[in-house]
């Protein structure tokens, strides 16, 4: 599961980097920037839904945040 999450996260970063590169090269006039950002949004939503599904199926467990009052 960690590998899948890491690969999707890497895809998000690559898409964001390519959007920046297209924005610089095309001076904001091309459609490649929008396409790359659309891919980033799609990958981000997919990652979020995958994590929700994995939690529901018991593949991952939430550990919670430990909080101690002194």
N, CA, C and O atoms as CSV, one atom per row, in Angstrom:
chain,resi,resn,atom,element,x,y,z
A,1,UNK,N,N,0.825,-1.193,0.000
A,1,UNK,CA,C,0.000,0.000,0.000
A,1,UNK,C,C,0.868,1.256,0.000
A,1,UNK,O,O,0.545,2.258,-0.638
A,2,UNK,N,N,1.966,1.176,0.723
A,2,UNK,CA,C,2.860,2.344,0.767
A,2,UNK,C,C,3.423,2.676,-0.604
A,2,UNK,O,O,3.578,3.845,-0.958
A,3,UNK,N,N,3.727,1.637,-1.374
A,3,UNK,CA,C,4.309,1.860,-2.700
A,3,UNK,C,C,3.296,2.524,-3.620
A,3,UNK,O,O,3.645,3.429,-4.379
A,4,UNK,N,N,2.046,2.082,-3.556
A,4,UNK,CA,C,0.996,2.668,-4.400
A,4,UNK,C,C,0.792,4.136,-4.040
A,4,UNK,O,O,0.702,4.986,-4.925
A,5,UNK,N,N,0.721,4.435,-2.755
A,5,UNK,CA,C,0.542,5.819,-2.311
A,5,UNK,C,C,1.739,6.666,-2.735
A,5,UNK,O,O,1.572,7.801,-3.180
A,6,UNK,N,N,2.932,6.122,-2.598
A,6,UNK,CA,C,4.135,6.867,-2.991
A,6,UNK,C,C,4.159,7.124,-4.498
A,6,UNK,O,O,4.554,8.204,-4.938
A,7,UNK,N,N,3.738,6.137,-5.288
A,7,UNK,CA,C,3.716,6.325,-6.741
A,7,UNK,C,C,2.684,7.371,-7.158
A,7,UNK,O,O,2.957,8.197,-8.028
A,8,UNK,N,N,1.518,7.340,-6.550
A,8,UNK,CA,C,0.500,8.347,-6.879
A,8,UNK,C,C,0.972,9.734,-6.450
A,8,UNK,O,O,0.779,10.710,-7.176
A,9,UNK,N,N,1.588,9.822,-5.277
A,9,UNK,CA,C,2.103,11.109,-4.806
A,9,UNK,C,C,3.209,11.621,-5.728
A,9,UNK,O,O,3.281,12.817,-6.009
A,10,UNK,N,N,4.066,10.718,-6.196
A,10,UNK,CA,C,5.109,11.119,-7.144
A,10,UNK,C,C,4.484,11.606,-8.447
A,10,UNK,O,O,4.970,12.567,-9.044
A,11,UNK,N,N,3.405,10.949,-8.895
A,11,UNK,CA,C,2.702,11.398,-10.092
A,11,UNK,C,C,2.115,12.782,-9.916
A,11,UNK,O,O,2.115,13.585,-10.849
A,12,UNK,N,N,1.613,13.065,-8.716
A,12,UNK,CA,C,1.073,14.401,-8.416
A,12,UNK,C,C,2.183,15.442,-8.528
A,12,UNK,O,O,1.983,16.506,-9.115
A,13,UNK,N,N,3.344,15.139,-7.968
A,13,UNK,CA,C,4.455,16.088,-8.021
A,13,UNK,C,C,4.978,16.280,-9.446
A,13,UNK,O,O,5.313,17.398,-9.839
A,14,UNK,N,N,5.048,15.199,-10.216
A,14,UNK,CA,C,5.500,15.302,-11.607
A,14,UNK,C,C,4.516,16.141,-12.420
A,14,UNK,O,O,4.925,16.977,-13.226
A,15,UNK,N,N,3.240,15.920,-12.209
A,15,UNK,CA,C,2.221,16.693,-12.922
A,15,UNK,C,C,2.301,18.174,-12.558
A,15,UNK,O,O,2.169,19.040,-13.423
A,16,UNK,N,N,2.517,18.460,-11.277
A,16,UNK,CA,C,2.645,19.847,-10.855
A,16,UNK,C,C,3.886,20.497,-11.460
A,16,UNK,O,O,3.841,21.652,-11.883
A,17,UNK,N,N,4.983,19.762,-11.500
A,17,UNK,CA,C,6.208,20.282,-12.112
A,17,UNK,C,C,6.055,20.516,-13.601
A,17,UNK,O,O,6.536,21.517,-14.131
A,18,UNK,N,N,5.378,19.583,-14.284
A,18,UNK,CA,C,5.187,19.772,-15.724
A,18,UNK,C,C,4.258,20.948,-16.003
A,18,UNK,O,O,4.430,21.650,-17.000
A,19,UNK,N,N,3.276,21.168,-15.133
A,19,UNK,CA,C,2.403,22.335,-15.306
A,19,UNK,C,C,3.203,23.624,-15.179
A,19,UNK,O,O,2.987,24.571,-15.936
A,20,UNK,N,N,4.123,23.660,-14.225
A,20,UNK,CA,C,4.973,24.846,-14.077
A,20,UNK,C,C,5.856,25.037,-15.298
A,20,UNK,O,O,6.029,26.161,-15.770
A,21,UNK,N,N,6.415,23.952,-15.811
A,21,UNK,CA,C,7.263,24.026,-16.995
A,21,UNK,C,C,6.473,24.518,-18.208
A,21,UNK,O,O,6.955,25.362,-18.964
A,22,UNK,N,N,5.257,23.990,-18.393
A,22,UNK,CA,C,4.430,24.434,-19.519
A,22,UNK,C,C,4.000,25.881,-19.355
A,22,UNK,O,O,3.892,26.611,-20.340
A,23,UNK,N,N,3.755,26.302,-18.123
A,23,UNK,CA,C,3.376,27.690,-17.885
A,23,UNK,C,C,4.510,28.632,-18.269
A,23,UNK,O,O,4.274,29.698,-18.836
A,24,UNK,N,N,5.732,28.238,-17.961
A,24,UNK,CA,C,6.887,29.073,-18.293
A,24,UNK,C,C,7.140,29.073,-19.796
A,24,UNK,O,O,7.386,30.128,-20.382
A,25,UNK,N,N,7.082,27.895,-20.428
A,25,UNK,CA,C,7.376,27.792,-21.857
A,25,UNK,C,C,6.304,28.449,-22.725
A,25,UNK,O,O,6.624,29.135,-23.695
A,26,UNK,N,N,5.038,28.242,-22.379
A,26,UNK,CA,C,3.945,28.738,-23.220
A,26,UNK,C,C,3.490,30.152,-22.848
A,26,UNK,O,O,2.616,30.715,-23.507
A,27,UNK,N,N,4.071,30.716,-21.812
A,27,UNK,CA,C,3.702,32.053,-21.329
A,27,UNK,C,C,2.217,32.144,-20.982
A,27,UNK,O,O,1.605,33.203,-21.127
A,28,UNK,N,N,1.643,31.039,-20.526
A,28,UNK,CA,C,0.261,31.036,-20.077
A,28,UNK,C,C,-0.774,31.026,-21.179
A,28,UNK,O,O,-1.959,31.213,-20.902
A,29,UNK,N,N,-0.365,30.813,-22.428
A,29,UNK,CA,C,-1.330,30.850,-23.526
A,29,UNK,C,C,-1.735,29.458,-24.003
A,29,UNK,O,O,-2.734,29.331,-24.710
A,30,UNK,N,N,-1.002,28.423,-23.646
A,30,UNK,CA,C,-1.299,27.074,-24.122
A,30,UNK,C,C,-2.263,26.332,-23.216
A,30,UNK,O,O,-2.563,26.771,-22.106
A,31,UNK,N,N,-2.739,25.207,-23.707
A,31,UNK,CA,C,-3.666,24.385,-22.939
A,31,UNK,C,C,-2.951,23.270,-22.182
A,31,UNK,O,O,-3.579,22.531,-21.423
A,32,UNK,N,N,-1.642,23.146,-22.385
A,32,UNK,CA,C,-0.912,22.070,-21.712
A,32,UNK,C,C,-0.864,22.270,-20.206
A,32,UNK,O,O,-0.872,21.296,-19.454
A,33,UNK,N,N,-0.813,23.516,-19.757
A,33,UNK,CA,C,-0.808,23.796,-18.320
A,33,UNK,C,C,-2.104,23.337,-17.683
A,33,UNK,O,O,-2.091,22.717,-16.620
A,34,UNK,N,N,-3.209,23.634,-18.317
A,34,UNK,CA,C,-4.513,23.242,-17.789
A,34,UNK,C,C,-4.640,21.731,-17.760
A,34,UNK,O,O,-5.180,21.173,-16.805
A,35,UNK,N,N,-4.151,21.060,-18.794
A,35,UNK,CA,C,-4.226,19.603,-18.854
A,35,UNK,C,C,-3.390,18.978,-17.742
A,35,UNK,O,O,-3.823,18.016,-17.108
A,36,UNK,N,N,-2.204,19.513,-17.504
A,36,UNK,CA,C,-1.344,18.975,-16.444
A,36,UNK,C,C,-1.965,19.202,-15.071
A,36,UNK,O,O,-1.901,18.324,-14.211
A,37,UNK,N,N,-2.565,20.366,-14.859
A,37,UNK,CA,C,-3.215,20.633,-13.572
A,37,UNK,C,C,-4.473,19.786,-13.392
A,37,UNK,O,O,-4.817,19.412,-12.271
A,38,UNK,N,N,-5.156,19.484,-14.491
A,38,UNK,CA,C,-6.309,18.593,-14.421
A,38,UNK,C,C,-5.875,17.189,-14.014
A,38,UNK,O,O,-6.548,16.535,-13.218
A,39,UNK,N,N,-4.765,16.732,-14.552
A,39,UNK,CA,C,-4.216,15.433,-14.136
A,39,UNK,C,C,-3.862,15.444,-12.657
A,39,UNK,O,O,-4.096,14.464,-11.950
A,40,UNK,N,N,-3.295,16.557,-12.190
A,40,UNK,CA,C,-2.934,16.642,-10.776
A,40,UNK,C,C,-4.163,16.549,-9.889
A,40,UNK,O,O,-4.147,15.856,-8.872
A,41,UNK,N,N,-5.217,17.238,-10.263
A,41,UNK,CA,C,-6.451,17.188,-9.478
A,41,UNK,C,C,-7.023,15.775,-9.482
A,41,UNK,O,O,-7.459,15.272,-8.447
A,42,UNK,N,N,-7.018,15.142,-10.642
A,42,UNK,CA,C,-7.525,13.775,-10.739
A,42,UNK,C,C,-6.734,12.803,-9.889
A,42,UNK,O,O,-7.310,11.944,-9.223
A,43,UNK,N,N,-5.421,12.933,-9.908
A,43,UNK,CA,C,-4.576,12.059,-9.090
A,43,UNK,C,C,-4.778,12.326,-7.602
A,43,UNK,O,O,-4.775,11.396,-6.797
A,44,UNK,N,N,-4.952,13.591,-7.238
A,44,UNK,CA,C,-5.166,13.930,-5.829
A,44,UNK,C,C,-6.483,13.360,-5.316
A,44,UNK,O,O,-6.539,12.807,-4.218
A,45,UNK,N,N,-7.530,13.494,-6.104
A,45,UNK,CA,C,-8.827,12.941,-5.704
A,45,UNK,C,C,-8.758,11.417,-5.644
A,45,UNK,O,O,-9.323,10.803,-4.740
A,46,UNK,N,N,-8.069,10.811,-6.600
A,46,UNK,CA,C,-7.908,9.353,-6.599
A,46,UNK,C,C,-7.155,8.880,-5.360
A,46,UNK,O,O,-7.526,7.875,-4.753
A,47,UNK,N,N,-6.112,9.593,-4.987
A,47,UNK,CA,C,-5.352,9.227,-3.794
A,47,UNK,C,C,-6.217,9.340,-2.546
A,47,UNK,O,O,-6.175,8.466,-1.680
A,48,UNK,N,N,-6.990,10.397,-2.448
A,48,UNK,CA,C,-7.870,10.587,-1.301
A,48,UNK,C,C,-8.898,9.464,-1.209
A,48,UNK,O,O,-9.118,8.906,-0.134
A,49,UNK,N,N,-9.529,9.132,-2.340
A,49,UNK,CA,C,-10.523,8.066,-2.344
A,49,UNK,C,C,-9.895,6.706,-2.050
A,49,UNK,O,O,-10.503,5.875,-1.377
A,50,UNK,N,N,-8.688,6.478,-2.548
A,50,UNK,CA,C,-7.983,5.226,-2.267
A,50,UNK,C,C,-7.687,5.089,-0.778
A,50,UNK,O,O,-7.834,4.005,-0.213
A,51,UNK,N,N,-7.274,6.173,-0.143
A,51,UNK,CA,C,-6.999,6.127,1.291
A,51,UNK,C,C,-8.274,5.893,2.093
A,51,UNK,O,O,-8.255,5.153,3.076
A,52,UNK,N,N,-9.381,6.515,1.687
A,52,UNK,CA,C,-10.657,6.266,2.360
A,52,UNK,C,C,-11.086,4.812,2.206
A,52,UNK,O,O,-11.522,4.189,3.175
A,53,UNK,N,N,-10.966,4.270,1.008
A,53,UNK,CA,C,-11.332,2.884,0.753
A,53,UNK,C,C,-10.444,1.927,1.541
A,53,UNK,O,O,-10.933,0.959,2.123
A,54,UNK,N,N,-9.155,2.195,1.559
A,54,UNK,CA,C,-8.228,1.337,2.290
A,54,UNK,C,C,-8.521,1.354,3.782
A,54,UNK,O,O,-8.379,0.331,4.452
A,55,UNK,N,N,-8.921,2.486,4.301
A,55,UNK,CA,C,-9.266,2.570,5.718
A,55,UNK,C,C,-10.544,1.788,6.001
A,55,UNK,O,O,-10.634,1.079,7.003
A,56,UNK,N,N,-11.532,1.919,5.118
A,56,UNK,CA,C,-12.788,1.203,5.303
A,56,UNK,C,C,-12.606,-0.314,5.213
A,56,UNK,O,O,-13.263,-1.060,5.939
A,57,UNK,N,N,-11.728,-0.769,4.335
A,57,UNK,CA,C,-11.492,-2.199,4.161
A,57,UNK,C,C,-10.512,-2.765,5.192
A,57,UNK,O,O,-10.296,-3.975,5.246
A,58,UNK,N,N,-9.930,-1.901,5.995
A,58,UNK,CA,C,-9.017,-2.353,7.036
A,58,UNK,C,C,-7.595,-2.578,6.576
A,58,UNK,O,O,-6.794,-3.161,7.305
A,59,UNK,N,N,-7.267,-2.124,5.373
A,59,UNK,CA,C,-5.900,-2.270,4.880
A,59,UNK,C,C,-4.940,-1.364,5.617
A,59,UNK,O,O,-3.764,-1.692,5.775
A,60,UNK,N,N,-5.440,-0.217,6.071
A,60,UNK,CA,C,-4.643,0.704,6.877
A,60,UNK,C,C,-5.452,1.056,8.111
A,60,UNK,O,O,-6.682,1.020,8.082
A,61,UNK,N,N,-4.780,1.389,9.176
A,61,UNK,CA,C,-5.446,1.765,10.415
A,61,UNK,C,C,-5.005,3.154,10.825
A,61,UNK,O,O,-3.844,3.532,10.663
A,62,UNK,N,N,-5.947,3.901,11.356
A,62,UNK,CA,C,-5.582,5.216,11.871
A,62,UNK,C,C,-5.058,5.034,13.289
A,62,UNK,O,O,-5.653,4.319,14.095
A,63,UNK,N,N,-3.967,5.673,13.576
A,63,UNK,CA,C,-3.364,5.555,14.895
A,63,UNK,C,C,-3.811,6.684,15.812
A,63,UNK,O,O,-3.697,6.583,17.034
A,64,UNK,N,N,-4.308,7.736,15.231
A,64,UNK,CA,C,-4.736,8.869,16.045
A,64,UNK,C,C,-3.546,9.685,16.501
A,64,UNK,O,O,-2.391,9.304,16.312
A,65,UNK,N,N,-3.851,10.789,17.091
A,65,UNK,CA,C,-2.807,11.687,17.616
A,65,UNK,C,C,-2.849,11.545,19.132
A,65,UNK,O,O,-3.877,11.767,19.772
A,66,UNK,N,N,-1.724,11.177,19.675
A,66,UNK,CA,C,-1.674,11.061,21.136
A,66,UNK,C,C,-1.513,12.442,21.733
A,66,UNK,O,O,-0.674,13.232,21.301
A,67,UNK,N,N,-2.322,12.713,22.720
A,67,UNK,CA,C,-2.329,14.025,23.350
A,67,UNK,C,C,-2.310,13.817,24.845
A,67,UNK,O,O,-3.199,13.178,25.409
A,68,UNK,N,N,-1.285,14.364,25.485
A,68,UNK,CA,C,-1.181,14.224,26.935
A,68,UNK,C,C,-1.332,15.582,27.587
A,68,UNK,O,O,-0.686,16.552,27.192
A,69,UNK,N,N,-2.179,15.638,28.575
A,69,UNK,CA,C,-2.372,16.875,29.340
A,69,UNK,C,C,-1.461,16.798,30.551
A,69,UNK,O,O,-1.462,15.807,31.280
A,70,UNK,N,N,-0.698,17.833,30.757
A,70,UNK,CA,C,0.219,17.842,31.898
A,70,UNK,C,C,-0.365,18.590,33.033
A,70,UNK,O,O,0.264,18.706,34.085
